[in-house]
Amino acid sequence: MGDSVFKKVEIVGTSGNSFEDAVTNAIAKASETITGLSWFEVIEERGAIAEGKVKQYQVTIRIGCKVE
């Protein structure tokens, strides 16, 4: 077993329901065009407010992709 090399991609996922759904949405979309997804880390959580209520959850994540 040899050493591995990874690249990191930073993306922002959104959801109207939760931070967890925002992460899930981001990873699902990234997997459509990026191969070798291996791990993720949450960098930032924030949201949008409209009329005094949470309108959208936003999560910035870094995804580690194995370089072949």
Secondary structure, 3 states (H helix, E strand, C coil): CCCCCEEEEEEEEEECCCHHHHHHHHHHHHCCCCCCEEEEEEEEEEEEEECCEEEEEEEEEEEEEECC
